[in-house]
């Protein structure tokens, strides 16, 4: 199941007109061998602390199988004892392709110290795969939590960059400077509702022109900015709390842990087919589909 190496040709992954979502062939995941909720890092984990590990492993394997069914290979980042949240591989870095210099990875700096040892392990994996490591040198009270808060828009030309509960404005500004120097557009979004500790809990790009969003997570100015940049399909707070924005739009499908009638209608309108994967054990720690994978260019 593991894919290694990287292409010698550095083309940005693209959007194919016949398929309304981004074209992805590869994700990075980490098996939840040591998964547990040992620390109340967010509102979801305060309410739940007991994890059924055999069930979590079954759910994670089902998610891997779902990606494989839609044409996405799965590479594995080795889990480590004591790093119980390492399975949330989206948070450890932000990755992409610079059309001049090739694939790159920007390591995160986590708010919670208990997750910071994941970063070096993750960065080492990316380096071994030929990714150029871009260290922002964040220190003090500046934090950046990877693809939890930094979301490529399908088309890979622009990034939605959330800050507030986890990533800080200063860190996002530094990230934006680097990305803009490579020719990418960065849209900065302040998250106003602390219950949604990452952007990928309240916003999900669907196609290059459309996205899912929970409007209550943002102040009026930020929401107006989102609406000015993209066609928005809005979900309710209840739907957002069921992780419906924490899905992944890939290869003509939307992989999600829950599907309301409203979301089903939205996806049908966009020509996207839903795939439902139950991830209840991981939601006890505050993450679902999008949190458990890193899309690789």
C-alpha positions in Angstrom: 0.0 0.0 0.0 2.9 2.4 0.5 4.2 4.5 -2.3 7.7 5.9 -2.2 9.7 8.3 -4.2 8.7 11.4 -6.1 8.5 12.3 -9.8 11.4 14.1 -11.3 9.0 16.3 -13.2 7.5 19.1 -11.1 4.0 19.8 -12.4 1.4 21.3 -10.1 -1.5 18.8 -9.7 -4.4 19.9 -11.7 -8.1 20.3 -12.1 -9.6 18.2 -14.9 -12.7 19.6 -16.5 -14.7 16.3 -16.7 -14.3 15.8 -12.9 -15.5 18.6 -10.7 -13.0 18.1 -7.9 -9.3 18.2 -7.5 -7.2 15.3 -9.0 -5.2 13.5 -6.3 -3.3 10.3 -6.6 -1.6 10.1 -3.2 -2.2 10.8 0.5 -0.1 10.4 3.6 -1.6 8.8 6.7 -0.4 7.4 10.0 -1.9 4.3 11.6 -3.6 4.9 15.0 -1.7 2.2 16.7 -1.2 4.3 19.8 -4.2 6.5 19.4 -5.8 7.8 22.7 -7.4 10.9 24.0 -5.1 11.8 26.9 -5.4 15.5 26.9 -8.4 17.9 26.4 -7.0 19.8 23.5 -10.3 21.0 22.1 -14.0 21.1 23.0 -14.7 17.7 21.4 -12.1 15.9 23.5 -13.3 17.5 26.7 -16.6 15.6 26.3 -15.1 12.2 25.4 -12.1 10.4 26.7 -12.6 6.7 26.2 -11.4 5.3 22.8 -12.2 1.9 21.5 -8.8 1.3 19.9 -9.7 -1.9 17.9 -12.7 0.0 16.5 -10.5 3.0 15.7 -8.1 0.8 13.7 -11.0 -0.7 11.8 -12.4 2.7 11.0 -9.0 3.9 9.9 -8.5 0.9 7.6 -11.9 1.5 6.1 -10.9 5.1 5.3 -7.7 3.9 3.7 -9.8 1.5 1.6 -12.1 4.3 0.6 -9.2 6.4 -0.7 -7.9 3.4 -2.6 -11.3 2.8 -4.2 -11.3 6.3 -5.7 -7.8 6.0 -7.1 -5.7 7.4 -4.3 -2.6 5.6 -3.1 -1.8 5.7 0.7 1.7 6.2 2.0 2.3 5.6 5.7 4.1 7.7 8.3 5.3 5.3 11.0 3.4 5.8 14.3 5.5 6.3 17.5 4.7 5.3 21.1 3.7 8.3 23.2 2.5 10.3 20.2 -1.1 9.4 20.4 -2.4 12.0 18.0 0.1 11.3 15.3 -2.7 9.7 13.2 -3.9 13.3 12.5 -1.4 13.7 9.7 -2.9 16.8 8.3 -1.7 18.9 11.2 2.0 18.3 10.9 2.9 20.3 7.8 1.7 22.1 4.7 2.8 20.7 1.4 2.6 21.7 -2.3 4.6 22.1 -5.5 6.5 25.2 -6.6 6.4 25.1 -10.4 10.1 26.2 -10.4 11.6 24.4 -7.4 9.4 21.3 -7.1 7.6 19.8 -4.1 8.0 21.6 -0.7 6.9 21.0 2.9 6.4 23.7 5.5 6.6 22.1 9.0 4.0 23.1 11.6 4.6 24.6 15.0 1.9 23.1 17.2 0.1 25.1 20.0 0.2 22.0 22.3 3.7 20.9 23.3 2.5 17.3 23.5 2.3 17.2 19.7 5.5 19.0 18.8 7.6 15.8 18.6 5.5 14.7 15.6 6.9 17.6 13.5 10.5 16.4 13.2 9.3 12.9 12.3 7.0 14.3 9.7 9.6 16.7 8.2 12.1 13.8 8.0 9.7 11.8 6.0 9.0 14.6 3.6 12.7 15.3 3.2 13.4 11.6 2.4 10.7 11.8 -0.3 12.4 14.7 -2.0 10.4 17.6 -0.6 12.2 20.8 0.0 11.8 21.8 3.7 10.9 25.4 4.3 11.3 26.3 7.9 9.5 29.5 8.9 11.5 29.8 12.1 8.4 30.3 14.2 9.1 31.0 17.9 7.4 32.2 21.1 3.6 32.6 20.7 3.5 32.1 17.0 1.9 28.8 15.8 0.9 27.2 12.5 -1.0 23.9 12.3 -0.5 22.7 8.8 -3.4 21.5 6.7 -5.6 21.8 9.7 -5.7 25.5 9.0 -4.2 25.8 5.6 -6.3 24.4 2.8 -5.5 24.3 -0.9 -8.3 25.3 -3.2 -8.8 22.7 -5.9 -6.6 23.9 -8.7 -3.7 24.3 -6.4 -3.3 28.0 -7.1 -4.6 29.5 -3.9 -4.8 28.7 -0.2 -7.5 29.3 2.4 -5.5 30.2 5.6 -7.3 30.1 8.9 -6.1 31.6 12.2 -7.5 32.2 15.6 -7.9 29.2 17.9 -4.7 27.4 16.9 -2.7 29.1 14.1 -1.8 32.7 14.8 -2.2 35.7 12.6 1.6 36.4 12.7 2.4 32.9 11.6 -0.2 33.0 8.8 1.3 36.3 7.7 4.8 34.7 7.5 3.3 31.7 5.6 1.6 34.0 3.2 4.8 35.9 2.5 6.5 32.6 1.5 3.6 31.3 -0.6 3.1 34.6 -2.4 6.8 34.7 -3.3 6.1 31.5 -5.2 3.1 32.9 -7.0 0.3 31.6 -4.9 -2.7 33.5 -3.6 -3.3 33.2 0.2 -6.8 34.2 1.6 -6.5 34.8 5.3 -9.6 33.9 7.4 -10.1 34.7 11.1 -12.0 31.9 12.9 -14.3 33.6 15.4 -15.9 30.5 17.0 -13.3 28.7 19.2 -15.3 25.5 19.0 -13.9 25.1 15.5 -10.3 24.9 16.4 -9.1 24.3 12.8 -10.3 25.7 9.5 -11.0 22.2 8.1 -13.8 21.8 10.6 -15.8 24.7 9.2 -14.7 25.1 5.6 -14.2 22.5 2.9 -13.2 23.3 -0.7 -15.3 21.3 -3.2 -14.4 22.5 -6.6 -12.2 25.3 -7.9 -15.3 27.6 -7.7 -17.2 26.3 -4.7 -16.9 25.3 -1.1 -18.8 24.2 2.0 -18.8 26.6 4.9 -20.3 27.0 8.3 -21.0 30.7 8.4 -21.2 31.0 12.2 -17.6 30.2 12.5 -16.6 33.5 11.0 -17.2 37.2 11.8 -19.3 39.1 9.1 -16.3 40.7 7.4 -14.5 37.3 7.0 -17.6 35.6 5.8 -18.2 38.4 3.3 -14.6 37.8 2.0 -15.2 34.1 1.6 -18.5 34.7 -0.3 -16.7 37.2 -2.6 -14.0 34.7 -3.5 -16.1 31.5 -4.1 -19.6 30.1 -4.5 -20.6 29.0 -1.0 -22.8 26.2 0.2 -23.7 26.8 3.8 -24.2 24.1 6.4 -25.8 24.5 9.9 -23.9 24.4 13.2 -25.3 21.0 13.9 -24.0 19.7 10.5 -20.6 21.3 11.2 -20.4 19.7 14.6 -21.0 16.4 12.9 -17.8 17.0 10.9 -19.5 17.4 7.6 -17.0 20.2 6.6 -14.1 17.9 7.6 -14.5 15.8 4.5 -12.2 15.5 1.5 -13.3 16.4 -2.1 -11.1 14.2 -4.4 -11.4 12.6 -7.8 -15.1 13.3 -8.2 -16.0 12.1 -4.7 -16.6 13.7 -1.3 -15.3 11.4 1.5 -17.2 12.2 4.7 -18.1 10.6 8.0 -21.7 12.0 7.9 -24.2 12.9 5.2 -27.2 15.0 5.8 -30.0 15.5 3.3 -28.7 19.0 2.7 -25.1 17.9 2.0 -26.4 15.2 -0.3 -28.2 17.8 -2.3 -25.2 20.1 -2.4 -22.9 17.4 -3.7 -25.5 16.3 -6.2 -25.8 19.8 -7.6 -22.0 19.9 -8.0 -21.8 16.4 -9.6 -19.9 14.9 -6.7 -20.6 11.5 -5.3 -20.5 11.0 -1.5 -18.6 8.2 0.2 -19.4 7.7 3.9 -16.9 6.4 6.3 -17.7 6.1 10.0 -15.0 7.7 12.1 -16.7 8.1 15.5 -13.6 7.2 17.6 -11.4 9.9 16.0 -14.2 12.5 16.4 -13.7 12.1 20.2 -10.4 13.8 19.7 -11.8 16.5 17.4 -11.0 15.2 13.9 -12.4 13.2 11.0 -11.6 12.5 7.4 -9.7 15.7 6.5 -7.7 15.6 9.7 -6.5 12.0 9.2 -4.8 12.6 5.8 -2.4 14.8 4.0 -3.1 15.4 0.3 0.2 15.0 -1.5 0.9 16.8 -4.8 
